[in-house]
Amino acid sequence: MSVDTSKGHPEMDYAEHEKTYAGFIKVSKYSTVLILVILALMAAFLV
């Protein structure tokens, strides 16, 4: 994804912002998968 940062605030660190966002998305994906696995295991062994 490409973002035009030419008109942004000069003190804004866009590279760091994009790195933080990418990390957030990564953690969200892994958390969702982990929760689904836990739910599937609970359904299999607790029912």
BALO-648264 format. One line per field, with one value per atom (N, C-alpha, C, O): x, y, z; residue number from 1; atom name. Coordinates in pm, whole numbers. Layout:
N
u [X:...] $
v [Y:...] $
w [Z:...] $
seq [NUM:...] $
atom [CA:...] $
//
This chain:
47
u [84:0:89:185:58:138:60:-57:125:63:147:269:80:151:175:82:300:334:398:452:395:463:398:466:270:201:175:97:241:219:297:376:274:343:490:522:582:725:777:878:708:754:698:736:611:551:648:700:672:762:677:634:655:565:618:539:747:802:774:736:791:763:614:576:532:387:346:268:399:366:417:352:534:589:501:475:454:366:235:185:178:52:68:-19:178:203:214:164:279:289:153:125:70:-65:-146:-214:-139:-212:-163:-243:-32:27:-22:-62:-18:-64:-212:-256:-290:-433:-462:-548:-389:-408:-375:-453:-258:-217:-311:-339:-360:-454:-584:-640:-633:-757:-742:-831:-632:-608:-598:-655:-526:-510:-645:-672:-729:-861:-946:-1017:-939:-1015:-968:-1049:-837:-783:-830:-871:-825:-870:-1018:-1058:-1099:-1241:-1266:-1352:-1193:-1208:-1170:-1238:-1060:-1019:-1121:-1148:-1177:-1280:-1402:-1463:-1440:-1556:-1532:-1624:-1409:-1377:-1367:-1411:-1309:-1279:-1373:-1376:-1450:-1537:-1684:-1768:-1714:-1853:-1873:-1984] $
v [-116:0:123:131:217:338:457:476:537:655:777:775:882:1005:1084:1139:1089:1158:1294:1356:1342:1467:1588:1688:1582:1696:1675:1748:1573:1545:1638:1721:1622:1703:1664:1545:1762:1731:1650:1581:1659:1584:1442:1365:1407:1275:1174:1193:1066:960:852:757:868:779:636:542:619:483:409:292:476:414:385:283:475:455:331:250:316:199:70:-34:76:-42:-82:-201:17:-11:-71:-167:-16:-67:-210:-294:-237:-374:-471:-583:-429:-513:-538:-649:-436:-450:-551:-636:-541:-633:-776:-869:-793:-926:-987:-1104:-909:-958:-990:-1089:-910:-934:-1066:-1142:-1092:-1218:-1338:-1433:-1335:-1448:-1467:-1581:-1360:-1370:-1434:-1518:-1394:-1450:-1600:-1677:-1640:-1782:-1859:-1967:-1805:-1871:-1889:-1996:-1787:-1797:-1902:-1978:-1908:-2009:-2150:-2241:-2168:-2299:-2337:-2451:-2245:-2272:-2309:-2403:-2236:-2267:-2404:-2478:-2438:-2570:-2681:-2783:-2662:-2762:-2774:-2884:-2663:-2666:-2741:-2818:-2718:-2786:-2936:-3015:-2975:-3117:-3190:-3304:-3126:-3198:-3168:-3244:-3062:-3028:-3063:-3048:-3110:-3143:-3291:-3339] $
w [0:0:0:77:-84:-97:-44:-78:40:97:61:76:13:-21:107:165:152:277:250:343:128:94:160:183:191:251:400:461:458:599:689:644:817:917:920:919:924:917:1037:1025:1152:1268:1273:1361:1182:1180:1120:1011:1194:1148:1081:1145:951:879:872:877:862:856:987:985:1098:1228:1245:1301:1196:1202:1123:1172:1003:921:983:974:1047:1114:1233:1255:1308:1421:1374:1434:1268:1214:1165:1188:1096:1048:1165:1157:1272:1391:1454:1499:1459:1513:1432:1489:1301:1214:1236:1241:1248:1269:1400:1404:1507:1638:1633:1692:1564:1552:1480:1523:1372:1298:1385:1393:1451:1534:1653:1690:1712:1823:1779:1849:1663:1611:1586:1622:1525:1499:1630:1643:1727:1856:1926:1981:1923:1985:1915:1981:1783:1709:1743:1756:1757:1794:1934:1956:2028:2164:2165:2233:2091:2083:2022:2069:1918:1855:1952:1961:2026:2124:2238:2286:2280:2383:2334:2408:2208:2151:2141:2161:2112:2096:2230:2241:2330:2453:2569:2666:2563:2675:2649:2737:2529:2498:2502:2478] $
seq [1:1:1:1:2:2:2:2:3:3:3:3:4:4:4:4:5:5:5:5:6:6:6:6:7:7:7:7:8:8:8:8:9:9:9:9:10:10:10:10:11:11:11:11:12:12:12:12:13:13:13:13:14:14:14:14:15:15:15:15:16:16:16:16:17:17:17:17:18:18:18:18:19:19:19:19:20:20:20:20:21:21:21:21:22:22:22:22:23:23:23:23:24:24:24:24:25:25:25:25:26:26:26:26:27:27:27:27:28:28:28:28:29:29:29:29:30:30:30:30:31:31:31:31:32:32:32:32:33:33:33:33:34:34:34:34:35:35:35:35:36:36:36:36:37:37:37:37:38:38:38:38:39:39:39:39:40:40:40:40:41:41:41:41:42:42:42:42:43:43:43:43:44:44:44:44:45:45:45:45:46:46:46:46:47:47:47:47] $
atom [N:CA:C:O:N:CA:C:O:N:CA:C:O:N:CA:C:O:N:CA:C:O:N:CA:C:O:N:CA:C:O:N:CA:C:O:N:CA:C:O:N:CA:C:O:N:CA:C:O:N:CA:C:O:N:CA:C:O:N:CA:C:O:N:CA:C:O:N:CA:C:O:N:CA:C:O:N:CA:C:O:N:CA:C:O:N:CA:C:O:N:CA:C:O:N:CA:C:O:N:CA:C:O:N:CA:C:O:N:CA:C:O:N:CA:C:O:N:CA:C:O:N:CA:C:O:N:CA:C:O:N:CA:C:O:N:CA:C:O:N:CA:C:O:N:CA:C:O:N:CA:C:O:N:CA:C:O:N:CA:C:O:N:CA:C:O:N:CA:C:O:N:CA:C:O:N:CA:C:O:N:CA:C:O:N:CA:C:O:N:CA:C:O:N:CA:C:O:N:CA:C:O:N:CA:C:O:N:CA:C:O] $
//
